[in-house]
Amino acid sequence: MSQLHHRQLEDRRVDETLQARLASSGLHPVIARCLASRQVQDMTSLDVSLTRLPAPRLLSGVSQAAEQLGQAIVQGQRLLIAGDYDADGATATAVMVMGLRRLGAQVDFIVPDRFRLGYGLTPALVDQALARAGGARPDWIITVDNGISAIAGVAHAQSLGIQVLVTDHHLPGQETPDCLIINPQLGGDEFPSRQLAGVGVAFYLVMAIRTWLAQQTQQTGSHPTADMPRIDDLLALVALGTVADLVRLDDLNRLLVSQGLRRIQRGNCPAGITALFQVAGKNPAQAQAEDLGFAIGPRLNAAGRLTDMTIGIQCLLAESPQAALPLAQQLQTLNVERREQESTNREEALLLAQSLEAKQSRRAFVLFDPKWSIGLVGLLASRVKDHFYRPSLVFGQAEDGSLKGSGRSIPGIHLRDVLERVHTQHPGLIVAFGGHAMAAGLTLAKADQLPLFERAFEEAIGAFAHDESLFENKLVTDGPLAAEAHELGLVQAIEQVVWGQGFPKPLFRNHFRIVSQQRLKDRHLRLGLQLPQAPAHRLQAIWFDAPETLPPEVELAYELQINDWQGHQRLQLLIRAAQAQPGAAAETR
């Protein structure tokens, strides 16, 4: 199916005073313009040194948890990390296990099988952990990237004499577990960010435990504080989980990702990450945030989508390249299988949505097919949302007959709040749900509840969508780029900044003459371009999954990139959208 969309190109608003202030600090003028339009106020926001890392004690619950877990480590108690089956959960689990082992803890991990146990710390997962442990039952269960809605699971563990600490970053519901919780979404503290991923929360906890143990050794004189193990290499895991989970890259997350990338580039990172770069055909010495999001993250996620995330976590925990590479190769194989399944399911989902749209215009899509794997429904929801620019929920069927759904939304429609409204107005319809503004998951007891849920969901969307302009599929650009600015120096300046979710990479637009166009593999377009105002300035471009050949003159939205071929670098435009006439844009992702 063609990936053709009709969009309106719209330029970002730029505060010229702010732009001038940033440019006066020595920034490239185009970078200053892009940053000003993203509301970067001064150069402090671009300082990604570790000295700017907010203190762990500012995050509510961290100091108390660090003391209790520090004492548990000193006393030789057993700790069990209850992880999650996505990249954020896997990296958070690895951060906790690696960090706590270095600090002397007896620690292991467990991650639920999404196909049998579902999401989070459930009573069934607690029972599985105890059965696996035999006589070496855990004294503590510590959740990462989950737990804020695990009321029953926490209570079950506590009834068996196990202490529980919840670390999570998902939005809390009306009721939270009766235990110690670390979650930046709870607020009520001086911590400057609410956008940490689960792996970021885990890293902050490990930092705090290390500090507490260091203070104890100082007081007792058992050994110098300088002997405390380093944990900064774990920032590579933090970077991977943060980018892959698509949390907003605010100042703190950009700092964490930047520091993690630097360590990957220098080889100061877990062997599993290096192995994943190897199987992805990427050079870790040139690692960028995009590599984490589009190459490394999907390979790690493939384990949780198709089988068991244990493979992914074991890869991240591998202590040598020799141990990591076979596990990374397994993840590569799974990712190939995932792409094949997703390709088929994506076409089916888009065709189903198209047929529904043909019958009646709608604000949202709710799709279900019993053949669709519950491990892939999140990807399918993302594809449908991108194609139709509507909030989209896609369901698959679990072994017990229940429906497991995953949703993706558009700016202005808070998906978790929409599900909360459905849950309130139709008690019992949704078995469980959770998530964020842009992504959420939920469970329905059985398939025959789907029609009622679909009506309730559409009504709830309508209640939140007071402005129909929310559904206008606009592509926001950074405006025209002067002919002389199309040069490698600007690309290099762009690559010095970490871009991502909520802080998008610069996207420019210009009117071009098409000098040449060549169709590649019946999918892509290789283009030769000319700027009318600078006819001697020829540019090369590539458009992946291009929906059509282009007219002789066209408005293009594009990113700048370096095409490195056999050691020769040249500028290349990466086309994101084409608009032949105002108000009618064709776009592909």
N, C-alpha and C positions, 0 to 999 in steps of 0.2 A: 504493500500500500504506500502511495506517495506520502512523504512527510511535509506536504505543502500546507502552510498556514498563511492567513492574511493578517498582517499586523500593521500597526501605525508606528513609524519611527518618531521618537520624541527625544529632544536633547535635555540633558540634565541642566538644572539651574545652577549657576555659579555665582558665588558671592565674590565680586571682583576685589573688594577690600581684603578679604581673606586670601584670595589668590595672590595678590601683590605681597601680602605679608609672608606667605610661604615662599614665594619666588625670591624675596629679599634675603631669605635664609640660605640661598645657594642652590635651591632645587632647580632642576630642569623646568623651564616655563610650562611645558605641557603636563609634566607630573604635578606641578603646583596647581594647575587648573583642575586636573582630575581629583586630586586630594581635597581641594576646596569644595568641589561638588559633592564629596562624600563627608563633608562637615568635619574634616580634620582641622582642628583649631590652631595647632602650633607644632613645632618639631618634637615636642615631648611625646606626642602620640606615635611618632616614628622611632623613638628610642626603644630598641628591643634588647637592651642589656639586662642581665639577670639581676643587677642591682635595683631594677624597677619592679621586681616581682613582689607583689603584695605579701605581707607576712601571713603565714597560715593561721595565726591566732585570731585574725580578723574574721575568719569564716566560722560561723556559729557551729558549735559542736566539735570542732576539730581538736581544741586543746583538751577537752574532757576525754574524747576518744583516744587521743595520743597517750594520755596518762594511763588509762585503763588497759590499752593494748600493750603499752610499754611494760607495765607490771606483769601482764600475761606472758610476755616474752621472757622477762627475767625469771618468772616462776616456771617456765617450761611448759606452759599450757599449749594445747593444740588449736590452731586456727584453720578455719576452712573458708575459702573465698568462693562465694556463689556468684558466678558470672552470668553473662548474657551471650546470645549467639550471633551478635553482629560485630562489626569491626571495633566499635567503641567498647563493647563489653569484653571482647577478646583482649584488646590492648590494656584495658583497665585491670583485667585479671592478671595479665603478665606483669604489669607494673607492681601490683600488690605482692604477687608471689616472689618475683625477683628482688624487689626492695626489702620485703620482710625477711627473706632468707638471708640476705646480706647482713641484716640487723640481728641475726641469731634466732629467728623464729622457727618453730615447727609449723609449717604451713603447707597446705595442699589446696586444690581447687576442684570445683564441680561446676558443670554447665548443663542446663536442661536440654534434652532432646526436644526441639520445637514440635516435632511430629507426634510425640507421645505425651509429653508433660506440659508443653506450652511455655508461656513466658513467665519468668520471675521465680521468686522463692515461694513455692507452693508447698502444702503439707506433703504431697507426694515426693517432691524433690528432697525435703528433709528426711523422709523415710528412706529414700534411695541412698542418701549420704550416710546414714547410720548403718544401713545394710552393707555398704561397701567398706565402711571403716572397721567393722567387726568390733573387737574390744578396744580399738583406739579411737573412740568416738570423740568428736571435736568438743572443746570447751566453748569455742566462739564460732559463730557463723557471721561473716562479713559480706554483705551484698555489694556488688559494684554494678553501676549502670542499671540498677533495678531495685525494687524493694519498697518504694514510696507508697505503693498500693497493696503490698503483700500483708494485709491484715491477718489473714488466716495462717499463712506460712510462718510469720513471726510468732504468733501465739502458739502454734504447734511446737515450734522449736523450744520456746520458753517453757512449755508444759513438760518437756523432756529434760529440763535442766540445762539447756544450752543458752548462753548469752548471745544476743544478736545486736549487731551494729548495721544500720542501713546507710549506705552511701549511694546517692542517686542524683540525677539532675533533671528528672522529668517533673512536670507540674504536679503538685499534690492535689488530691481530691478533698472532699469535705472531711474525710476521716483519714488519719495517718496511723501507722503502727505504733504500739505502745513500747517504744524502745528508743535508744539513743539514735539520732538521725543527723547525718551531714548532707545537706542539699542546699545549694545556693538559691534555689527557687523559693525557699521558705522566707528569705529576707530577714529583717529585724536585726541586722548586724552592719558592720562598717565595711564589709568586703565590697570592693568596687565593681564586681562583675556578677551578673546572674546568668551568664552565657557559657560557663564551663561545661565541657562534655563530661561524661562519666569518668573518662580516663584522667581528665584534669583534676576532678575531685579526688580520685585515688592517689594521684601524685602529691597533692597537697597533704593528704593524710600521711603518706610515707615520709614526707619532709618533716611533718610535725612529730612523728614517732622518733625519727632520727634525732631531732633537736632534744626531745625529752630524755632519750637515752644518753645523749652527750652531756646533758646537765647532771644526770645521775652519776656518770663516771667522773665528772669534775668534783662532785661533792664527796664521793667515796675514794677518789684517787686510784681507782682500780686500773685505769690506763688512760693515756692522754686523749683529749678530744680529737686531736689531729689524726688518731688512728681510726676514727669512724669511717666506715666505707663510703665511697663516692656513689652518688645516685644520679648524677647529671646525664649519664648516657641514656637513662630512662626517658629523657625528654624526646628522644626519637619516637618512642611508642606514643607519647602524649601527642606529638605532631600528627602521627598517622591516624589515631583515633579521633582527634579533633576535626581534621579535614574530612575524614570519611563519614563522620556523623552529621555533617552539614550544619553544625551549630554556627551561630553568627560570629564572625571574626572581629570581635571588638578589640580594644587595645591589648587586653591581657591575652586573649587567644592568639593574636598576631605575634605577641612576644613568645609565647610557648611554641608556636609552630615554627617561627624563625629560628629559635634556639635548637629545636629538634632537627630542622633541616641542616643547620650548620654541622651538627654532630654526624648526621648521615653522610654529608659530603666529605667529612674528614675520616669516616670509617669508625667513629667512636659511637657505635650503636650495637644493639643485639644482632647476633649472627643471622637470626631469622629474617630481619628486615633486609639485610644485604642479599640474602638468598632470594627473597621475593623480587628484589630489583633485578637479579640475575635472570630468573625465569621469565620476567616481564620484558627482557631485552632493553632495560634502562640502565644508564650509568649513574650509580649513586653519587659520584663526585659532582654531578651536575643536577642533583635532585631539586625539583621545584614542588610547590604545593600541589600543582596539577597532577604530578606523577602519583602523589599519595591518593588523590581523589579518583583518578581515572585508570590507574594501572595497578597500584599495590592494594588499595582498599578493596576493589572488586575481587581480587584473587583470594584475599583473606575471607571476605564475606561469602565466597562460594561454598566454603565448608558448612557454614550455618544454614545456607539456603538449601543445600541438597542432602546433607548428611549430618555430621556432628562437628560442632565448632572445636571439639577437643583437639582435632588435627591442627587447626589454626593456632591454638594457644600453645600446643607443643612446639610448633615451628618457632613461635616468638620466644619461647623459653629455652630453645636449643643452645647448648653451651659452646658449640663449635660449628664452623662452616660445614664440616663433614656430616654432622648430625642434622643441620638445618636444611641442607640442599634437598635430600630426598623428600622431606616433608613439604618443602616449597614446590617441588615437582608434582606431588600429589594435589596440592592446591591449584596448580596450573591446569592439571587434567580436569579437575572439578570445574574450573572456570570455563574451560572450553565446552564442557557438557552444559553448564549453566547458560552460556550464550546460545547454544543450539535450542535448548528448551524455551528460553525467553523469546527467541525470534519467532518461533511458532505461536506461542501463547500471545505475544504482542499483536501479531496480525489478527488473531481471533478476537482479542479484546477491542482493538480499534474498529474492526468490522461490526462488532456488537454495539459499541457506542455509537457508531455512525448510523446504524439502523434505528436505534432509539431516538437519536437526534432528528432523523427524518420524520418520525411519527409526531414528535412534539419537542419544541425548543425547551431546553431545561437549564437550570442553574448548576446542576451537579449530576454526576454519574455514579450509579451503584451497579456493579457488574459481578456476575457469578457464573462459574462453570465448574462442575465437579471434577473436571479433568485437570484444572489448574493446580499446580503445587502451591501449598501454603507458604513454601519458602520463597516463591517468586512473586507473590501478590503485591508486595511493596514496589517492586520494579515495574510491574504492569500498571499500577496506579500512577506512578510517576510518568510513564509514557503517555497514558491517556490524558492526564492533567496537562502535560506539555503540548499535546496535539490539539486539544479542544479548549485549553485555558479555562477549565472548570474544576472545582474541587471534585476529586474522584476517589471512590472506595472500591476496592476489588477484593472479592472473597474466594477462598478455596475451602474444601471440605476436609476436616480432620477425620482420623480413623473412627472416632466415636460418633460421627455424624454431625458434630457442631460445625459452624462456619467460622473460620478465622479470617478476619479482614484487615487490610492495611490501607491507609488513606494518605493522600497528598493534597495540599491546598494551594491557593493563590494568595498573594498579599491582600490583606484586608479581611480575610475570612479565617478566623481562629478555629482550627479544626477541633481541638480538644473541647473548646467551649461549645461548639455545635453539638458534639456528642454528649456533653454534660446536659444540654437542654433536652435532647432526645431521651436521655436516661431519666431526667426529672419528670418529663411529661408522660413517659410510658414506662413506669417502674417494672423491672423484670424483663423488659425486652432485650436489653444489652446485659450479657452475663458479666463482662468485664471490659474495661477500656482504659486507655492512658495515652500520653504523648505530649505533643507541643502544638504550637500554632500552625505549623506547616506540615506536620506529619503525626499520625496517630495510628493505634491499632485497637482492635476490638474483637469480641467473640459474641456470636449469636448461638442460642442453644440448638436450633434446627433450621433447616432450609425453608420450611413453610412460614417462618416469621419474616422472611426477606421482603415480601410486598409491603407489609406494615412498616417495616423499618425504612424502606425506600421512600414511602410517602412522608414519614416523620422527618427523615433526613432532609428532604427537599423543602419541607415547611420550615425547618430550623435554619437552613441556609437562607431562606427568604427573610427570616426574622433578623438575621445579622447583616444581610446585604441591603442596606438602606439606599445605596447609590449604585445604580445599574452600570456606572462607568467602571466599577470594580472588575467587570467581566470583559472590558475592552483589552484586547491582547496587544499591549504596547511593548515595543522594544526600546528601551532607554539607552541612548548613546551619549558619548562625550563630545559630540558635535564634529564639525569639519576639522581636518588636519591639513596644515599647510604643506605644499609639495616638498619644501626643503626639510620638513620635519620627518619625512619618511626615510629614516636612516638608522643604522645599527646602533648608534649611540643611544637613541631613545628606547629601543628595545632593551638594551642592557640596563638603562635606568629603570624601566618598568619592572624588570626581573629582580631588582634590588628590594622591591616591596612585596610583602606577602598579601596576595589577593585571594578572595574566596567568598563564601556565603555571607551575604550582607555587606560585603566590601568588594564589589565585582571588579574584575580586571578591566582596564580601559578598553572601550569599544568605540571606534570612530566611524564617521560616515563621510562619504564624498560622492560627487557625481563623476562617473568615469565613462570613457569610450572603451568599448571592447575591441581590442586589437586582434585577439585570437582566443579561441576556446576549443578545448579538446575534451571529449568525454572519455573517462577512464573507468573501465570495468562496468560500464553502463550505470554507474552510480555517482561518480565524482566528476568535478570539472576542474581542469587546469586552465588558467586564464592569463592572458597578457592584457595589461591595462594601461590606459593613458589618461592623465589628468588634463582636461581641456585648457586650463590656465597655464599648464607646463607641458606642452606636447612632446618635448624632447625627453621628458622624465618618464621612462617606461617602468612598469612594476609587474612583478609576477605574483600570482595568487592561486590559492587552492580552495575549493569548496567541497567538503566531504558530504556525501549523501545529498548532493544537489538535486532539487526537485525538477529542474528544467534547464534547457539552454536559455541564454540571456539575449535580450534585444541589443542593438548596436550601442545604445546609450542607456545607462542605468545608475540608480542610486544604490550604493553598497554600504552595508554596515560590516565592520571588520576589526579584527585584532591584528596587532603586529607580532611577528615571530621571526626567529632566525632559522633558516633552512641550512643545516649543516650537512654537506654531502662531500664525503672523502676529504674532510679537513678544510673544505672551502665554505666559508660562511657568506650568505647573502640574505637580504631582506625578503620576506615573503608575507603576503597578506592572507590571513585566515578568514574567509568570508563566513559571516553568520546570517546575513539577510540581504535580499535584493528587492528594491522597490522601483519598478519601472515608471509608475505614476504615483503622485502623492495620494496617500491613503490606502494603497494596495501593496502590501509587502509580502514577499514569499520568504519563509524562514525555515531553516533546518537546524536541528541540534545534533 
